[in-house]
Each structure stands twice: as C-alpha cells, then as structure tokens.
Amino acid sequence: MTERDGRAPLRTFPARMQPLARLPLFVDLTGRRVVVAGSSEAVAWKAELFSAAGGDVQVFAEAPDVELVAVVERGTPPGRLTLFRRGWADADLAGSALAVLDSDEPEEIAAFQAAGHAAGALVNIVDKPDACDVLFGSIVNRSPVVIGISTDGAAPVMGQAIRRRIETLLPPAISAWGALAGRIRDAVTSRLAPGAPRRNFWERFAERAFGPAPDEGEAARLVAEVEGAARSAEQPGRVILVGAGPGEPELLTLKAVRALQSADVVLYDDLVSPDVLELARREARRVMVGKRGGRASCRQEDINELMVELARAGERVVRLKAGDPMVFGRAGEEIERLVAEGVTVEVVPGISAGIALAAALGASLTHRDAAHSLRFVTGHAKSGELDEGLDWRGLADPDTTLIVYMGGRTAGRLAARLIAEGLPPETPVAFGFGVGQRGQRLERHRLGDLVALGSVPTDQPLVIGIGKVFAAGTPAVSVPAETATVF
C-alpha cells in the first residue's frame, strides 16, 4: 500500500546520515611516501603515526626536537622513518600521498599548500583546521580494529576524552578477534550464502569478540560451525520484543540497543520516541504499526501476521514497544501466535511508564511507611469501558500504591469507584503526561478531584499514580526533559 488507511502498517524511510563536518576515511599508507615538515613534538607524533600505518615517512627539520630525533632513531614498524636536517623544498613533496607542516608563518603555509596540491598530496597544517584537506583526530588502536574520532578541529581535548571512554569499553582482546576474522573470512564467504545466514554467523562472532581472547582452536571451531550451518537448512528469522522505555534513549538496556542495531525490520508503535528509533541499524526497514489508544491503529491480528511473515522470510524482526512489552503491551497475544507458528521469540524488558513516573517524582512506590503492596492496572477493558472485573476492594486499600495505564478517558469513574470502596478522597494522585520524554508534564491532584474532572483529554501518553507515596511533599528529581513541571 502507498497510503495509510488508518489500519495498514506504515513503512518509513528516515535519512540514513546527518550532515558530516568531515568524511572519515581509512587510508592504506603501506609503502607510500609521506612528507612531514617541522621540528615540534606534534611533528614527532604524526611521523610516528604515519610510520605505524606503513608509510615511507620523510621528515624535514632544521633543528629537530629531541623527541623527534628519538622517534626517528627508534623507528616505528612496519613503515620507515628518515630525518633530513634541513628545511623542506617544493621538490621534496613530489610523489607524496600526504604532506604535513607545523608552522605559524602564513607565507610558508601558503607555499606548502601549493606545493602539496601540485604534487597531488593531501595537506595538513598542524593546529590550523581551516587550512587542512585532512585532519588527524584521536585514535583508538586495536588493530585491525581502528576507531578514529574527529571534532573537526574544534575541540581536540573532547576528542581525547571520547577516546578514553571508548578505550574503557573496548577490550584489548578485540584486536585478536579482528585478526581472526580476517583469517576465516574467505571460508565464511565460500560456505555461507549472502544475507541472513552470513550475517547470523558474524553476529555470533561479534558477540564472542567482547569476551576473552580466542584460543588456538577458535578458528577451527568457527570454520566447522560455518560448514555445519551450510549443510543445514537456512535458519529461520526471529522476533525480539523490545521495551523502548519511556522515551529517553539512555534508559534503554544494552541488550535492547544491540537488538535494534542488528534488526532487519523494526515494527514500532506510535508511542516510541524518535530518539530511540534512531538507534536502529541504518539499513533496517522501519514500519509503524500504530497502537495508541483512541486513535486508528493496525489490528493486532495484522501485526501478528506481519511478524510471522517476516520471520518466515528469514528476517530478524524487532517489535519495539513503549515502556515494557510485558506490561499492558499485548505481548502475550504476540508471543502465543509466534510460538504457535514455530517462530523463535525473545523478550527484552524496558522501563515501564509507572516506574518512570516514580523516578521523575522521586517517589518510592513501595515506601515502607506508605505502602505494603504495588499494583499495575489498566484504565479500561477491551470494550473501552471501566473494567468491572478488577478487585476493586483490594485496589482501594489505603496502603497499596496503584499505577493506572490508559486511564485518561475513565479517570473520573475510576476515582468514584475507588472512593465508593473506601479509599479516602484526599488520597494523593500524580499524573504523568509523556513521562520520561522531552516536554513531559507532571501534575499532582487528590482522588476526589478526579471525580469532578471526569476524563483527562491529552495528546500525550498518560500514566496515573494513586497512593500515599505521591504526597505533595515528594520532591521532583532531575529528568532529561526540556519542561518538567510539578503542580
């Protein structure tokens, strides 16, 4: 379908790349000539860098820094370093792939740029980003895994801080796994077909790469694994039900992020934050399947059918749900259908809106001085009306904290029923509109106020907290939202 009729899934095509200040490239310098001119420590560092990348580095310095001399004398394999104790000349740049100068003299900089460009080289002027064809940022070296970090010359210290953070997350053993990948790549390519079978293997490989270094027999075992997969039938796809949480990407679990970044298709609800969706693999197809109360939505049966169809086609499907998929997210119906069809299904939990509301208010839902139980309930039954089958006497217990989902339309009737069952009208109530998202709004009320209020019209998802733990003295805590107000 090309147009949404209010019920059909809607596929979206987000931009895959935002504007780039610089294009990151990884250049093979093996045996290529690199000219470095200057006498400073910065020149020594760059000369060492280019030699470590295999370059034939020629350094021109009339009065070389002591560190520069030490770097040249020590050498940095696999490349070669040669020091010329004189200034550079135009002819020295001929045949060079890179030309680097450390100078503050405008005339020398202009002359060096002209000579470098005439020689067909990329030119870098140390600490002069506006005069550079190419910049060299911070580097995380786990060769053959190499990560480059650039701030477009604006904040080198920030780049270094980012490098340090990445280095703490990236185990040194990743280097050995990268080398192993190079040794078995031909075997994988020849034995596994492109697409899901090959990608499934490399995903398993990548998961292992964040553990201990591979031992001597790892390559043989992995190749045998490839051969076994090639002899067996093609592996079916799978479905992962992922909790997107309340909207803040940093509240996602690491497992949720990994699932999004390995997905072929993401089926997401209206309530899912665009910031969370942005973490999905760029190549993944994204299909909005509705599911917001009071609005036209895809039928649950159609969503179930779509998941089965995609999984049978060998796709890795992420069913992305706001909050936690197992809390009023119809996950039970989806799991039942997938299991009945023989589709592998996994669940990755998320932070439910009720928990996010408590965090935003700094309210302990089970504070021992105010509550001895916690209940999650829905504000309406399948019919859309108040669910008369609930344990209303138990819900009206003054020492119970009550979290109500999808209760905007029935808030007044719900409050009246709780009061009729004995819950005091003065019981504190908290409203969380778009809780955990930018622009969230938090309001405080009393249970009796809701009776007169009736329904709570809103374009934002609403979660209601009822109980003594939401007393007005509870402070609101810092949340990642542009406007987070408490009334």
N, C-alpha and C positions, 0 to 999 in steps of 0.2 A: 504493500500500500504506500502511496506517496503522500497522503494527507491523513492526519489523525482524526478519527471519528469519535473520540472520547472513550473508546474501548480498546482499540488496537495498540500494540506496543509501538513506541516511537523511537526510532534509532536516531542518535545524534552524532554529529561529526565535528568534534571540537578541534580547534587549532592544535597541531602537534608541537609547535615550537613558538615561543615568545621571542621578541627581538633580542639578538645577541650583540653584546658590546664587541666581542671578538670571537672568531671562529676557532675552536680548539682543534689543533692538528697534531698528529704524532708522526714525526719525520724520521726516516731511516738515514742516519748520517754515516753509516759504515763506509769507510774509505773516502769520504767526501771532504773537500777542503773547506776549512773554517778559519777565518781571519779574525783575530781579537787584538785590538789596539788600545793601549793604556797601561798604567802601572799600579793600579789600586788593588785592594782586596776583592772588590767586585769583579775585576778582570780575572783574578785568580779563580774565583768561584765559577765563573762562566767557562773558563778554559777547562777546568776540571769536569764540569758538566758535559761539555761537548765531547771530550775525550772518552768519558764513561759511556757515551752513546755511540762510540766507534769512529768519531771524526778524526781527520788528519788536521790537527789544530796548530796554527802558526800564530805565535804571539809576538807583537811588535811593541817594545817598551824601551825608551832611552834610559830610564832609571827605575827598573822593576822593583816592586815591593818585595820584602823578604819572604812573605807568604807565597807570592807568585813564583819566585825562584824555587822555593821548596816544592811547590806543586809540580813544576816542570821537571825538577830533578827526580822526584819520586815516581812520576808517571802515573797515569790512570788508565789501565787497560779497560776495554780492548783497543782503544784508539792510540794516537801518538801525539805527543806534545813537543813543539820545537820553539825555543826562545830566540828572537833576534833583538839584540840590544841596540836598537835604533828606532827612529820614528817610521811610520808607515808611508808608503808611496802608492800612487794610483795603480801601478803595475802589480803591486802585491795582492791586489784584490781580484785579479784576473782568475777566472775558473773557480771562484769560491761559491759555495752554496749559501753560507751565512757570513755576515760581516758585522762585527760588534765593536763599538767605540765608547770609551769612557772619557768624556771631555766636556768642559763647560764653555768652550770657545765657539761662538756662533759660526765664525768663518770656517773653522776646522770641521764642525758638524756638517755644514752645507757641502763642503768639499768631499767629505767621506760618504755622504748620502749619494752624491752624484757619481762618485767612482764605483760605489757598490751597485747602484742601479745599472750603470753602464756594463758591469760585469755580470748582470743577471742575478745578483745575490739579494737575499732578504736582509734588510738593515735594521740593527737595533742600536739605539743610543742609550747608554745606561742612565736610568732615572729621568728620561725625557720621553714619556709615553707618546706625546703628540708628534714626536719625530721618528717614531718606530713603525716599521712594517710588521714586526712581530714582537711579542712580549714573552718573557720567561717568568712564569709565576712560581708559586710554591709547588713542590713535588712530593708525593708520597711514593716511595720506591719499594715495590715488592715485585720486582721484575721476574717474569714478564708482565705482571700486573703493574701498571703505572697510572697514577692519577695526577692530573695537572689542575691547579687551582689559580684562577685569574680574577683580579678585581679591576681589570682594565687600567692598572697602574695607579688607581685612586687610593687604595688602602692596603699596601703590602703587609702591614702588621696584621690586619684582619685575615689576609690570606694565610699567613703563618699560623694564626690561631686556629683557623679551619683545618689546616694540615695536621696540627697536633691532635685535634678532636678526631679526625679520621684515623690517624695512626693508632689511637687507643681502641678503635672499633675493629680495625682490620688486622687480624692475627698475622704474625710473620710467616706462619706456615702456608699462607695463601700463595706465596711465591713457589713453593714446591708443587702445590696443586696446579698452578698455572703452567709450570713446566710439564707436568704430567699430561695436562690437556693437549699440549702441543704434540706429545709423543703418540697419543692414541686417536687424534682427530681423524687421520686417514682411515683407521679401522672403523670408527663410528660412521663416517660418511659412506663407506663402501657397503656397510652391513645394515644400516637403517635408512628407511625412506625419509625424504624431507617432510617437514610438517610435524604433527603431533608426536610420532614415535621418536624422532631425533630430539625434539625439544624436551620430551619427557625424560630422556636419558640425561641430557645436560642439566636439567633442573635437579635431578637426583645427585649428579656430580657436584653441582654448585652447593647444595646443602651440606655435603660431606666436607667441602673445602673450608668451612668455618669451624671445623673440628681439628683434631690432631693432624700432624703432617702424615702424608701417605707413606706406608712402609714399602719394602722392596716388592712385595707381591701384589700391591694395589693395582698396578697396570694390568697384570694378567687377569685378575678377578674382574676388573671392569670390562675388559675386552670380552671375557667369557659371558658377562652379563649382557653385552651388546648382542653377541651371537645367539644367546638364548632368546632374547627379545625378538630377533629377526626370524627365528624359527617358529615362534608362537604367533597366534593371530594378533592383529593390531589391537592395542589396548583401547578400550572404550574411553570416552570422556568422563568427566566427573563434575559434580556440582558442589560448591562450597557456599554455605550460608554464612555470610559475614555481617557482624554487627558493626555499623558505622558510627555508633555512639551518638552523642547529642549534636555533633556538628564540628567540633574543634578537631582538626587533623591530629594534633599532638596527643589526643586522648585515645587514638587507635592503638590496638596491640601490635607488637611487631609481627605476629602471625597474620593479622589482618592486612598489614601493608604488604607482606610477602605474597599473600593470596592475590591482592589487587595487581601486583606487579608481574604476576605470572598468568593472568587471565587472558583467554581468547575473547570472551564475551562478558560484559558486565550488565546484568539486569538490575536496574536501580529504581527505588521508589522516589516519589516527588519530594519526600521529606529529607532525602540525603543531601548534605551540604555540597555545593560545587567544589569547595576546597578539598573535601575528602575524595570526591570523584576524580580530581586532578591527579591523585596519586596512582591511578590505574596505569597499566602499561600503555604506552602511546599507541601501539598497534592494535589494542583491544577495541572491539566493537562495543559501543555503549548504547543500550536500549532502555528507554524509560518506560516502566510498566505501571505508572500511576500509583494507586494505593494511598490515597489521602481521604480521610473521612469527609462526607458531604460533597464530594466532587466526582465527576465522571472518571471512572477508573477501569483498568483492564479487569476482566473477570478472573477470579482466582483459578478457575479451570483452564483458562487460556494461558496463564503464566505457567501452570504446572505442565501443560502440554509443550510449551516452548522450551522449558528446561529439559524435558525428556528428549525432544527432537534434537536439540543442540548437543546434548551429551552423547546420544547415539551416533552423531556425526563425528565424534572424536574430539569435541571442543571441551576446553577447560572453562567452566561457567562459574562466575561469582554472582550469587544472588545477594545484592547489597541492600541491607535493611537498616533504617534509622534505629538508634538505640541498640537493644539486644534482640536478636532474631527470635529468641525463645520466650519473650515477654510480649504477649498480645501482638505477635508478628505473623501469625498464621504459619509458623514454621512447621507445626505438627502436620498440617494438611500437605505441605510440600514434601516433607520427609516421607510420609506414608506413600505418596504417589511415586516418588523416585525409587524407594526401596521395592515397591511392587513391580516396577519396571526393570529391576536389576541394575540400577544406576548407583555408582558409588557416591555417597554424600557425606560431607563433613560439616561440622558447625564450628565457627569461630565466634566466641561471645564478644559482646560490646557493652559499653556503659549505658544502662537504661536511663531514660529521662528522669525517673524518680530519684535515682542516685545522683544524677547531675543537679537536680533541684536542691537536694540536701547539701551538696558541695557548694553550690552558689550561695546558699544562705548560711553556711557554716553550722547546719543543724544536724546533730546526730540522730538518725531515725530510730535508734534503739537506746537512747539515753536512759540509763537505769533509774533515774529519778522521775522519768516522764512516760516511759513506755516499756511494756514487757513482751510485746509482740509487734510484728510488722506484716501488713497485708497489702498486696497489689490486686486491684480490681479494675474491671472495665466499666466505663460510664454508661454503656448501653449493650443490649443483647443483639443477636443477629437481626432482629426486627427494627433496630434503631431506637427502641424504647428502653426505659429503665429495666434492668434485669431483676424480675421478681424472685428468681430462684436463688439469689445470693443469701448468705447467712446474715441477715440484717441485724439480728440481735447481737451476734458476735462482732459485726463491724462497728456497732455503736458502743463498744467497750471503751470507756474513757482512757484506759491505759494501753490502747492499741494505736499505733501510727498507721494511717490509711493513705495509700497512694492511688489516685484515680487517674486512669488514662482515658482519653477520648470522652471526657465528661462535660465538654462545653455546652452542648445542647440540653443536657439533663441535669445541670448543676443544681438548679432550684429544687427539682423534685427529689434529687438525691439527698440534699440537705434536709428537706422536710421529712423524708423517711427516717433519716438518722436521728433527728430530734424526736420524732414520734416513738422511736425505740429507746429513748432515754439519754442520748448524747446531748450535753448542755449546749444551748445556743451560743454561749460565749467561747466555745471551743475554737482555738486558732486555726486559720486556714491560710495556705500560701498558694498563690497562682504563679506558675512559671510559663511565660509565653516565649517560645523559641529558645528555651533554656539551653545554655551552652553554646549558642551561636552569637554572631555579631548582631547587635541590636536587640538582645534579649531584654525582657521586661519582667520584673518580679513585683508582685503585689501581695499585701497582707490584708486579710479580712477576718471576720467572725462567721461561724457557721450560720447564724441567724441571718446575716446579710445576704447569703446566697438564696434564701427562700424568696426574698423580695426581688432579688436580681433576676431570677428565672434562668435564662440561658446566658451564655457568655460568647457573643459573636467575636470571631477573630480569624485573621488570615494566617496566623502563626500556630504551630502545634502547641497545645496546652496540656500541661500536667498539673494536677491539683493535689496538694498535700494537706491532710487533715489530722490534727492531733496536738497535744500539749508541746511536743518538741518544736512546733513552729511558732511559739510565743514571740511576741514583738521584741523582746529583749535580745533575741538571737541576732548577732551581727552578720551582715553580708560580707563575704570574703571576696578577694580579688578574682576576677574571671576574665577570660580573653574575649571581651565584648566591648564594642565602641560605646554602647549605652547599657548600663546595668543598674536599673533604679529599683529602689525598695520603697513601697508606700505602706 
